[in-house]
Amino acid sequence: MISVCMIAHNEAEIIGAAIASTAGLADEIIVVDTGSTDDTVDVAINAGAHVQPHMAVIEGGDYRNLGGSRNQAIREAMGDWIVILDADETIADPTGVREFLENTTAQAVYIRETYMQGDKPGLAFSQMRCWRRGTYEYLYRCHEVPTPLNGWGEIAHTEFVWEHRPPPRPDKSHFYLMLLLMDAEENPGDARVLYYLARQWMYCAAYHKAIELSKKFLEVAPPAFTDREWAYTNMAEYYVAIGDTENALENRWRAVQTRPTQRS
């Protein structure tokens, strides 16, 4: 049995397509609504009726805790496999994903999160979106990440595609900043939180604050932490924004030194 788990907030225009794309994959769909003021709940229920798996829409999710709301959906699921899908995504080959999950020995599966430009794929990167129930849950309120409950286990990397088509939305920079500040308070000194918080200050045009948090991140992040290179790259951009060319070049050079094969 395969459970597709989703969270939603004012997604009435798009959630139907996401749910429809699970046909041939999902035996169960769990949607946690985090306080929608549109018809998201009704649209989700109607879309689930067309796909015809077991459908549960749970209201009362926490809009200020994305990871916690995802975990709420995961804990309600009864499937052998958990599959994570967002309302602005569709699964390109749901029957192929099902066949793979039914035959793999892996504990968790990475897919290709692909930003679509019309019908053409654009930026793509790997994300863990499928795992055996009871093996992973999310950590953090914002930029939430799956974390193992009892070890990482066997991991499979696949070329299955989740097509990402985000609709036009109001700017959420300050909303995400609020979530990240809450994460920083709850997880003091956490390198991942510091990295994303620095980047979010940049989105809010607070470049000096972004530089300060980037330096703190670099103090605590392990040498092998992959985001160290991007922290230097981002700091270069922050320094450019405040007109400090010398420090911008210095941080660009440090980014190259951190990962010599990545020079973009």
Buried (B, 14 or more C-beta within 10 A) or exposed (E): EBBBBBBBBBBBBBBBBBBBBBBBBBBBBBBBBBBBEEBBBEBBBEBBEEBEBBBBBBEEBBBBBBBBBBBBBBEBBEBBBBBBBBBBBBBBBBEBBBEBBEEBEBBBBBBBBBEBEEEEBEEBEEBBBBBBBEBBBBBBBBBBEBEEEEEEBEEBEBEBBBBBBEEEEEEEBEBBBBBBBBBBEEBEEBBBBBBBBBBBBBBBEBBEBBBBBBEBBBEEBEEEBEBBBBBBBBBBBBBBBEEBEEBBEBBBEBBBEBBEEEEE
